[in-house]
């Protein structure tokens, strides 16, 4: 028996394991493959942005912004976060008023945000296209190395006493008299749950809770591209765009990562993904349209190997498994759960220990989908 059992070894599973173990709790984490293998893996770094988020997530990202700069120190790891600031670029007149409203909203939620005009944008990004007429600027946004962060959570969790078992999949949950009593592994082992079960296996959550609830979610692999090395990197910030499917960030070796939400093809049997050439070209064309100096730049590698879960309203679902008082699931991070991970993993751990839902997680309950 373990006091707390966690299914899933991505950033959420590893993060919750560390928060719990740091409090002296007995923790067992079960990962079907390796720590940081799924949506928490992949090339390059992940954006940690407040800019352009659903308003229900803004209180969470505000807390995460306060945690990211010193998180590596708490975990005893090398620095993995860099504060670059995020520019959400605007090319259409009709987007100016909506972005001004969003700036007001983000500031009201405690996230410093500025509306920039065309001149101010070019002061920050001299190589941006003349078609860009403004931007929403969030100076606290940045990037972090997802492989390093997930690994640091797991290492610190082990150091604090958590048991982390890789290559251990879970076949089903055992629920009796309103409680998750055990999990049954794919090898047939029964692991009893003393207090709380956390189902945090991202794209694998749906199958584990399917006999209890139907979730309005689906899974998709998103493509990420890395360019060949450049002589100099022509951007200074984390870049997004209001009306284009585009995100750009600088990476090691004078490369750029180009992404933004184009899907790849997912092979469910092999559990691998491949980028779609037409989307690769469309993504690159958008990048060139915004930064004309990228014309002729070659793509060195593409990746669509990491399955992400998405909800119908583009925010996560975080709740109790129906019919239980001690089984929590968190699912459908929609490709942008990374930035809020430090705050949400701590809140999940507190929920599991105290038995009370943190108020800031209430908007993410399954009840929002009810009539």
N, C-alpha and C positions, 0 to 999 in steps of 0.2 A: 504494500500500500504506500502511496505517496500523498502528502498533504495537498499538493497542487500538481495537476497533470496538464501539460500543454501539448497540443498537437500542432506541429508546424514550426520549422526552424528558419523562417525568414526574419526580417527585422522586427516584426511584431512578436513572434514567438520568442526570439532571443532576447528582445527588450523586456518583455514581461517576466521572463525567467530571471533576468538580472535584478529587476526592481524587487521581485519577491525574495530572491535569495539574499539580497542585501539586507532585508529585514529579518533574516534568520529563518525563513520558511524552508520547508522541505519541498523541493521542486524536482520533477522529472519532465524533461522535454523530449518528445518523440518526433523525429524528422525522417520522412520516407527516403530521402536521398542524403544530401550533404547540407550542412548549414549554409544558408544564403544561396541555395541552388535555383530557386524559382524566380518570382518576380523581383526579388531583392538582388538578383544577380544581373550580369550583362556588362557591356563595355562602358568605359567612361565614368562620368559622375552624374548624379541626379540633382535637379533643381530643387531648392527649398524656398518656394515662393508663396507669398500671400496674394500677390497681384492677380486679379481676375478670378478669385475663388468665389464659390458659393458662400453667401453671407453666414450660413450656419457653421461653416468651418473657420471663420475669421477669429473667434475667441481661442480656438485650438492652435492656430498658426501663430497667434500673438504669444502664447505661452511657449511654443516651440522655438520661436525667434529668440526668446530669452535663454533657452537651454542650449541651443546648438553651439555657440562659440566656446563654451567651456566643457561640453559633454565629454570630449576626449580625455580631459584631465580626470573627471570622475571615473572614467572607465580604465584609466591607466594606459592609454593608447597614444600613438602618434597623432598629431593634428590631422583631422579629416574634413574640416569645414572651412570654406572660404566665402567671405561676404563680398559679393560683387555688385549687388543691386540689380534689379530686374526692370527692363524696359518693355512695356507692352505697346508695340508700335501701331500707329493709326495712319491709314491712307485715305479713308473715306470721310467726307464731311459729316455724314449722318452718325458716325461713331464718336464724334467729339462730345456731344451732349451726354451720351450714355456713359462715356468714360469719366466725364466730370462728376456725374452722379456717383459713379463707383469710387472715385477718389474721396468724395465726401463720406461715403459709407465706410471705407477702409479706415479713414482717419477717426471716425466716430467709434470704431472698434479698437482703437489704439495702435493701428499699424500706420506709421508715417508714409504718406503717399502724396505725390505731386503731379499736377498736370503740366506737361512741358509743351511749348510751342515748337514750331519747326526749327527755329534758330537754336533753341535750348537743346533739342535732340541732337543737332549736328555738332554742337559744342561737346557733347558726350560721346557721340559716335560719328566722327568726321567722314567715314566712308559710306554712310547710309544714303539710300536713294533720295533724290529730290522729291519723289512722289510721297515720301513720308511727311505728313503735315503736323504730327504731334505724337505724344506718347504718355502713357501712364507710368510713372516712375516710383518704384518702391525700393529705397536704399538699403533696407534691412535684409532683402532677399539674397540668396547665394546658392552655392553648390556644395555637395558633400559626396565623398566616395562611398558608394553603397556597399561594396564588398568589404571595405575596411570597417565601416560602421557596424554591419551585421556581425562580422567576425569579432569586433571589439566587445559587443554586447555578450556574445557567447563565451568569449574568453573570461570576461569579468564575472559572468554568471557562474562558470565553473569554479573560478577562484573563490567566489562567495559560497560555494557548496552545492550549486545546482548540478543534477545529473543530466547530461545531454547525450541522447542516444541517436546516432545517425543510422541510416539504412534500416529503419524501423517504421514501417507503414502501419496505419490504423485501418482496420476493416469496418468496424462498427462501434457504436456507443451502446453501453448497457445502462438502461434507465429503469429504475424501480421506485415506486411510491414517491414520485415527484422529485427524485434526485438522480443525477448521473452517478452511478455507483462504480463503474469501471469502463475501461476501453479494451477492446479485443484487437490485438495486432494482426497483421496479415500472416504472421507465423503461428497464430493461434494462442499467443500468450495473453493472459488476462491481467491487467494492471488496475488495481483498485484505486479509487479516488477518495481521499479522506475529506477534503473540503470543497475544492472548486476545480472544475474542468474548463479549460480554455480551448476552443476550437478556432485556430488561427491559421489554417492551412491555405488561405487565400482561394485560389481556384478549386481547391479540393474540399472546401467547406460545404458546398451545396450538396454533394453526394452523402456526406456524413449526417446531415440534418434533414434529408429529403423525406424521411418517413414521418417527420414532425411538422414540417412547414415547406411551403412553396415560395421561393424567393424570385422577385422580378429582376433577375440578373442574368448575365451571360458572360462568357469568357472570350477573350480576343488577344492575339499576339500583335503588338505594335512594333513597327519597324524603326530601327535606329541605324544611322549611317555615320561612319567616320571617314573623313577626307584624307587624302595623302598629306604629308607634311608640307607646310607653307613656309616661305621665307620669313614672313611676319604675319601674325594673326590680326586681322583687320577689325576686331571688335573688343570692347572693354567691359561689357556687361553680359549678364544672362539675358537673352533676347526671346521675346514672344511676339505674337501678332494678333490683333483683334479680329481680322477678317481672313487671314490665310492660315492654313494648317501647317504651322511652322514654329519651331523652337530651335535656337542655335546657342551653343556654348563652346568656349575654348577648352581644349583637352591637352594632355601631355604631348610633347613632341611637336608643338606648333600645328596640331590638327584641330579641326572643328568637328563637333558632333551636330548633326542635322536630324531633327525628328519633329514631333508635333502631334502625332496621332494617326498617321496613315497605318492601316492594318497590313499584316502579313498573312500568309497561308499557314494554317496550323494542321499538322498531322497528328491526330489524337492517338493513333495506334503507336507511333514512334515517339510521341511527345516531343516533337521538334517543330520548329517553324522556319519558313523561308520568306524573304522579302519578295515583293511583287515588282517587277521591273518598271511597269508604268507608273507605280506610286513612287519608286525611287526617283524617276525622272521628274515627276511632278513636284516632289519635295525639293529636289535640287533647283528646279526652275523657280520655285518660290523664294529660295534663298538668294538666287542671283537677282531676282527682281527687287529684293530689298537691299542687297549689298552687291551692286553691279560688278565690283572688282573681283567677285568670285567666278565670273564667267570663265569657262574652260577648266575649272578645278575638277580634279578626278576623285572618285570615291574609292577608298582603299578597301573598305569592308562594310558589309551590311549584317544586321542581326535582327531576327524576329523570333528568337528562341525562348522567350520568357512569357509565359501565359499570364495575362492580367484579367482580373474580374471587374465587371462594369455593372452598375445598377441603372435602372431606368431613369432616375433623376440625378445621376452623376455624382452622388455622394455615397459614402459607405453605409452599410447596415451593421449596427452594433447592438446586440440585444441578448436576452436569455433565450436558450433553446426552449420552445413552448413545452409546457408540462414539467419543467424543471425549475428549481430554485437555485441551482449551483452550477449550471453549465452555460458559459458565455461564449458567443461566437461573434467574430468580427470579419467582415467580408466586403467584397466589391469596393476596393480602394480606388477604382476608376483611373488608375494610372498616375494618381497624384497623392497617394497616401504617404509618400515618403516624407514630405516636409513636416507633417504633423506627428510623425512617429514618436519623437521623444516625449511629447505631451500625452499622447493617447496611450502609449504603453504604460506610462506611470498611472494614468487614470484606470486602466483595465486592472492593473495589479491592485490598486486601492479598492476597486469594486469587488474583486475576488476575495480580498482579505476582510473587508468590512460588511460585505453583503448588501451594500447600498449603491445604487447607480449614481455616478457623479452627474450633477446637473448639466454640465456642458455636453454630456453624451446623450441626453434625452432626445434631442432632435433627430438622432440617427436610429431610433428604434424602428422596428418593423411596423408599428402602429401607424406610421405616417402614410402607409399604403392602403389603410382601411378606409371604408366609406364613412 
